[in-house]
Every structure is written in structure tokens, then in C-alpha cells.
Amino acid sequence: MLFIMIRCTIVSVCRLKYPVLFLYQNWYNLSKTEAESEAWEYAKRSGLDVVAICPSLILGPILQSTVNASTMVLIKILKGS
């Protein structure tokens, strides 16, 4: 019961903070955005330094059934477009 109450609270807060990510049900980006936000808040409270790295392209095996943004960049490069 407690888990459900905490989860609902987190979902409600995230929905208010990131409405576009909820609109498009972009759960991966939502989780990454919220995790980075929490890291910055923790750093402020604890005095630790935090570095956020946003790579422009990540390549590796395709683990999903659809083509993601990074894979699309590689496809365009290989096709010469």
C-alpha cells in the first residue's frame, strides 16, 4: 500500500514537472531527466560536485524493434545523406 502511495506521488510530481514527456509517454527520457535532476539536488545538499554528460551520439547493438535517433544518424551517414 505504501509503495502505491509513493509511486502515485512521484508520478503526479513528474507529470507536473515534465508534461511533454508524459504527453508522448517518453518514459526513458523522463527517467533520465528526473534522475539527473535528483543528482543535482543531492549535490547541492551534500556539497558534492556533479558532472552531467550529454553525448551527441551513442552507438551499439539495437536492443529494440524500432530505429532510435542514434541509429538513424548512422543510417544517414552510411547512405550519404
CORQUI-V699230 format. One record per residue. RES is the residue in one letter. PHI is phi as a letter, one per 30 degrees, with the letter a starting at -180 (999 if undefined). BURIAL is # if it has 24 or more other ideal C-beta (glycine too) atoms within 12 Angstrom, else .. D_FIRST is the distance of its C-alpha to the first C-alpha in whole Angstrom. Layout:
BEGIN
RES,PHI,BURIAL,D_FIRST ; RES,PHI,BURIAL,D_FIRST
END
This chain:
BEGIN
M,999,.,0 ; L,d,.,4 ; F,e,.,5 ; I,d,.,5 ; M,d,.,6 ; I,d,.,9 ; R,e,.,10 ; C,d,.,11 ; T,d,.,13 ; I,d,.,14 ; V,d,.,15 ; S,d,.,17 ; V,d,.,19 ; C,d,#,20 ; R,d,.,21 ; L,d,.,23 ; K,d,.,25 ; Y,b,#,26 ; P,d,.,26 ; V,d,.,29 ; L,d,.,27 ; F,d,.,24 ; L,e,.,27 ; Y,c,.,28 ; Q,h,.,25 ; N,c,.,26 ; W,d,.,23 ; Y,d,.,26 ; N,d,.,27 ; L,d,#,24 ; S,d,.,23 ; K,d,.,26 ; T,d,.,27 ; E,d,#,24 ; A,d,.,24 ; E,d,.,28 ; S,d,.,27 ; E,d,.,24 ; A,d,.,27 ; W,d,.,30 ; E,d,.,28 ; Y,d,.,27 ; A,d,.,31 ; K,d,.,32 ; R,d,.,30 ; S,c,.,31 ; G,i,.,35 ; L,d,.,34 ; D,d,.,36 ; V,b,.,34 ; V,b,.,36 ; A,c,.,35 ; I,c,.,37 ; C,c,.,37 ; P,d,.,39 ; S,d,.,41 ; L,a,.,41 ; I,b,.,39 ; L,c,.,41 ; G,l,.,40 ; P,d,.,39 ; I,d,.,37 ; L,c,.,34 ; Q,c,.,33 ; S,d,.,35 ; T,c,.,36 ; V,d,.,38 ; N,c,.,37 ; A,d,.,38 ; S,d,.,40 ; T,d,.,41 ; M,d,.,43 ; V,d,.,45 ; L,d,.,46 ; I,d,.,47 ; K,d,.,49 ; I,d,.,51 ; L,d,.,52 ; K,d,.,53 ; G,i,.,55 ; S,c,.,53
END
